[in-house]
Amino acid sequence: MILEVAALYIKEGRNDQFESDFIEAGQYISSITGYIRHSLQKCIEQDNKYLLLVEWENLEDHAIGFRQSEVYNNWKELLHHYYDPFPIVEHFQVVVANPLPAH
């Protein structure tokens, strides 16, 4: 499993519409083979900053399966015009993980 991470900076005054369109865009990314789950987190300290986290089975599922698919064009059309600057996307793999504590 790999984790795709992108800090998203949204143009001023566009947060509400971005969040609404992001919900709609979720159908596109979640339709791709190898997709596991995603979340969008809003920064507390900086109103226009979000963190996109997407779990994929492997890097190719994102870099090829999603980015070279027709549904990626739908994702881009809905979301890319909100970003300023355009986000840098990075991929991470687990090195150490703590298990959830027993109750």
One Martini backbone bead per residue (centre of mass of N, CA, C, O) as a GRO file, in nm:
protein
  103
    1MET     BB    1   0.098   0.035   0.020
    2ILE     BB    2   0.013   0.371  -0.067
    3LEU     BB    3   0.064   0.729  -0.011
    4GLU     BB    4  -0.105   1.003  -0.110
    5VAL     BB    5   0.024   1.349  -0.108
    6ALA     BB    6  -0.154   1.677  -0.083
    7ALA     BB    7  -0.119   2.013  -0.089
    8LEU     BB    8  -0.398   2.242  -0.081
    9TYR     BB    9  -0.445   2.555  -0.243
   10ILE     BB   10  -0.705   2.782  -0.221
   11LYS     BB   11  -0.873   3.009  -0.350
   12GLU     BB   12  -1.010   3.279  -0.255
   13GLY     BB   13  -1.350   3.207  -0.176
   14ARG     BB   14  -1.359   2.865  -0.263
   15ASN     BB   15  -1.414   2.644  -0.046
   16ASP     BB   16  -1.711   2.553  -0.070
   17GLN     BB   17  -1.699   2.466  -0.370
   18PHE     BB   18  -1.467   2.271  -0.344
   19GLU     BB   19  -1.598   2.073  -0.143
   20SER     BB   20  -1.834   2.001  -0.327
   21ASP     BB   21  -1.663   1.900  -0.572
   22PHE     BB   22  -1.504   1.685  -0.419
   23ILE     BB   23  -1.735   1.496  -0.365
   24GLU     BB   24  -1.791   1.441  -0.665
   25ALA     BB   25  -1.492   1.343  -0.739
   26GLY     BB   26  -1.486   1.076  -0.573
   27GLN     BB   27  -1.610   0.888  -0.794
   28TYR     BB   28  -1.354   0.876  -0.973
   29ILE     BB   29  -1.126   0.770  -0.790
   30SER     BB   30  -1.298   0.518  -0.672
   31SER     BB   31  -1.305   0.362  -0.971
   32ILE     BB   32  -1.016   0.264  -0.935
   33THR     BB   33  -0.791   0.044  -0.956
   34GLY     BB   34  -0.642   0.031  -0.623
   35TYR     BB   35  -0.831   0.172  -0.461
   36ILE     BB   36  -0.913   0.246  -0.116
   37ARG     BB   37  -0.878   0.559   0.002
   38HIS     BB   38  -1.003   0.887   0.118
   39SER     BB   39  -0.901   1.227   0.224
   40LEU     BB   40  -1.007   1.553   0.351
   41GLN     BB   41  -0.815   1.809   0.501
   42LYS     BB   42  -0.843   2.084   0.721
   43CYS     BB   43  -0.689   2.356   0.813
   44ILE     BB   44  -0.672   2.545   1.102
   45GLU     BB   45  -0.449   2.781   1.044
   46GLN     BB   46  -0.533   2.755   0.720
   47ASP     BB   47  -0.812   2.811   0.538
   48ASN     BB   48  -0.688   2.727   0.226
   49LYS     BB   49  -0.591   2.446   0.351
   50TYR     BB   50  -0.521   2.113   0.232
   51LEU     BB   51  -0.536   1.747   0.273
   52LEU     BB   52  -0.451   1.486   0.060
   53LEU     BB   53  -0.553   1.138   0.104
   54VAL     BB   54  -0.431   0.838  -0.069
   55GLU     BB   55  -0.501   0.501  -0.108
   56TRP     BB   56  -0.293   0.248  -0.257
   57GLU     BB   57  -0.172  -0.042  -0.367
   58ASN     BB   58  -0.002   0.124  -0.592
   59LEU     BB   59   0.161   0.345  -0.790
   60GLU     BB   60   0.030   0.267  -1.067
   61ASP     BB   61  -0.267   0.323  -0.992
   62HIS     BB   62  -0.211   0.628  -1.002
   63ALA     BB   63  -0.003   0.705  -1.237
   64ILE     BB   64  -0.182   0.529  -1.447
   65GLY     BB   65  -0.475   0.443  -1.380
   66PHE     BB   66  -0.559   0.746  -1.323
   67ARG     BB   67  -0.385   0.962  -1.492
   68GLN     BB   68  -0.468   0.781  -1.773
   69SER     BB   69  -0.766   0.842  -1.744
   70GLU     BB   70  -1.079   0.962  -1.808
   71VAL     BB   71  -1.156   1.038  -1.509
   72TYR     BB   72  -0.929   1.246  -1.468
   73ASN     BB   73  -1.059   1.466  -1.640
   74ASN     BB   74  -1.294   1.512  -1.445
   75TRP     BB   75  -1.126   1.587  -1.199
   76LYS     BB   76  -0.981   1.829  -1.325
   77GLU     BB   77  -1.233   1.997  -1.403
   78LEU     BB   78  -1.335   2.027  -1.103
   79LEU     BB   79  -1.037   2.112  -0.941
   80HIS     BB   80  -0.779   2.265  -1.072
   81HIS     BB   81  -0.894   2.574  -1.057
   82TYR     BB   82  -0.842   2.607  -0.729
   83TYR     BB   83  -0.534   2.616  -0.752
   84ASP     BB   84  -0.282   2.811  -0.541
   85PRO     BB   85  -0.084   2.636  -0.620
   86PHE     BB   86   0.014   2.371  -0.765
   87PRO     BB   87   0.042   2.065  -0.657
   88ILE     BB   88   0.238   1.845  -0.475
   89VAL     BB   89   0.298   1.504  -0.533
   90GLU     BB   90   0.323   1.234  -0.300
   91HIS     BB   91   0.485   0.921  -0.194
   92PHE     BB   92   0.417   0.663   0.051
   93GLN     BB   93   0.565   0.432   0.287
   94VAL     BB   94   0.574   0.204   0.521
   95VAL     BB   95   0.791   0.151   0.806
   96VAL     BB   96   0.614   0.228   1.065
   97ALA     BB   97   0.361   0.065   1.281
   98ASN     BB   98   0.108   0.108   1.499
   99PRO     BB   99  -0.100  -0.043   1.675
  100LEU     BB  100  -0.389  -0.064   1.802
  101PRO     BB  101  -0.523  -0.032   2.091
  102ALA     BB  102  -0.640  -0.206   2.339
  103HIS     BB  103  -0.965  -0.234   2.523
   0.00000   0.00000   0.00000
